[in-house]
């Protein structure tokens, strides 16, 4: 089932469940520019492991973000379970291909994934943890209706510490 995100006057996006043929998108997003705020590119083996996890998640779901009109792939977004401050929550993250950035597509995808998570249920909140130094991702959170809760330090990936903002959506509202 596709999930659609729309905004008045803007391009619409659809969230298409991650599929076997979507490894190419992980590879495209694995550039130094796209992973600068995530500790850098991953090895081909780690990408293959990530692809397998996306195909068969323990919880949550990954999606390919496509333009509703024309079906062109513009990026990825997903949600997964994590423990945060003593309770289980949903976390989300996304990547939009460079040639599609700056068009509001990530905001629309974040709104659509929020609705998908609401339908899934299970936890009260959805969080995003972009680097404090990543204005575009923080702008996506703001534009998608998340509330800034504060700054926290995270180790991601292992051995790499980043200062992140904790943005949250209350899924009961």
C-alpha positions in Angstrom: 0.0 0.0 0.0 1.3 3.4 -0.9 1.1 6.4 1.5 0.7 9.8 -0.1 1.9 13.1 1.2 0.5 16.3 -0.3 0.8 20.0 0.2 -1.2 22.8 -1.3 0.5 24.1 -4.4 3.4 21.7 -4.2 4.5 18.5 -5.6 3.0 15.4 -4.1 5.1 12.4 -3.0 4.2 8.7 -2.4 5.9 6.4 0.0 6.5 3.0 -1.6 7.5 0.1 0.7 11.2 -0.7 0.4 11.8 -3.5 -2.2 14.4 -6.0 -3.3 15.5 -3.7 -6.2 16.1 -0.6 -4.0 19.8 -1.2 -3.0 20.8 1.3 -5.7 19.2 4.1 -3.7 21.3 3.2 -0.6 24.4 3.3 -2.9 23.4 6.7 -4.4 23.0 8.1 -0.9 26.3 6.7 0.3 28.4 9.7 -1.0 30.5 11.8 1.4 28.2 14.8 0.8 25.1 12.8 1.7 26.6 11.1 4.8 28.6 14.1 6.1 26.2 14.4 9.1 26.1 10.7 9.7 29.8 9.8 10.1 30.6 9.3 6.4 30.0 6.6 3.8 29.5 3.0 4.7 31.2 -0.1 3.2 29.5 -2.1 0.5 29.0 -4.9 3.1 27.3 -2.5 5.6 25.0 -1.2 2.8 24.0 -4.8 1.9 23.3 -5.5 5.6 21.2 -2.2 5.8 19.3 -3.2 2.7 18.4 -6.6 4.2 17.2 -4.9 7.4 15.1 -2.6 5.3 13.5 -5.5 3.6 12.8 -7.4 6.8 12.6 -4.9 9.6 12.1 -6.0 13.2 9.8 -3.0 13.7 8.8 -0.1 11.6 9.2 0.2 7.8 11.4 1.8 5.2 10.1 3.5 2.1 11.3 4.8 -1.3 10.0 8.4 -1.8 8.6 8.9 -5.3 6.9 11.8 -7.0 3.2 11.1 -7.1 3.1 12.4 -10.7 5.5 10.4 -12.8 6.8 8.0 -10.1 10.4 9.2 -10.2 12.4 8.2 -7.1 13.6 11.2 -5.1 14.8 9.6 -1.8 14.0 7.4 1.1 12.4 7.7 4.5 11.5 5.3 7.3 10.7 4.7 10.9 11.9 2.2 13.4 11.6 1.5 17.1 14.2 2.7 19.6 14.4 3.2 23.4 14.7 6.9 24.3 14.7 8.3 27.8 13.4 5.1 29.3 10.5 4.4 26.9 10.0 2.9 23.5 9.4 5.4 20.8 9.4 5.6 17.0 12.4 7.3 15.2 12.4 8.5 11.7 15.2 9.5 9.2 15.3 10.4 5.5 17.6 11.2 2.6 16.6 13.1 -0.5 18.8 12.8 -3.6 20.8 16.0 -4.3 19.0 16.8 -7.6 15.7 16.9 -5.7 16.7 18.9 -2.6 15.3 22.3 -1.9 11.8 21.5 -3.2 10.0 20.6 0.0 9.9 16.9 -0.8 11.4 15.8 2.4 8.9 17.8 4.4 6.0 16.2 2.5 7.6 12.7 3.0 8.0 13.4 6.7 4.4 14.4 7.0 3.4 11.2 5.1 5.5 9.0 7.3 4.1 10.6 10.4 0.6 9.5 9.2 1.9 6.0 8.4 3.3 5.8 12.0 0.0 7.0 13.4 -1.8 4.2 11.6 0.7 1.7 12.8 0.2 2.7 16.4 2.2 1.2 19.2 4.1 4.2 20.6 3.1 7.7 21.6 5.8 9.7 19.9 7.9 9.9 16.7 11.3 11.4 17.0 13.9 12.7 14.6 17.5 13.4 15.6 19.3 15.5 13.0 22.7 17.0 13.7 22.5 20.5 15.1 24.8 21.5 12.2 22.4 20.2 9.5 20.0 23.2 8.8 18.2 21.4 6.0 17.1 18.4 8.2 16.2 20.6 11.1 14.1 22.6 8.7 12.4 19.5 7.5 11.5 18.7 11.1 10.1 22.2 11.7 8.2 22.2 8.4 6.7 18.8 9.1 5.3 19.9 12.5 7.8 18.4 14.9 8.5 20.1 18.2 12.1 20.8 19.2 12.8 19.2 22.6 16.5 19.9 23.0 20.0 19.0 22.1 21.6 15.6 22.9 24.9 13.9 22.1 24.7 10.6 20.2 27.3 8.0 19.2 26.5 7.3 15.6 27.9 5.4 14.0 29.9 3.6 16.7 33.0 5.7 17.6 31.6 8.9 16.1 29.8 11.4 18.4 27.4 14.0 17.0 25.4 16.7 18.7 21.8 16.2 17.6 18.5 18.0 18.1 15.6 15.9 19.4 12.5 16.8 17.4 9.2 15.1 18.3 5.6 14.6 17.2 2.9 13.5 19.6 1.1 10.8 17.6 -2.0 11.1 19.7 -2.7 14.6 18.3 
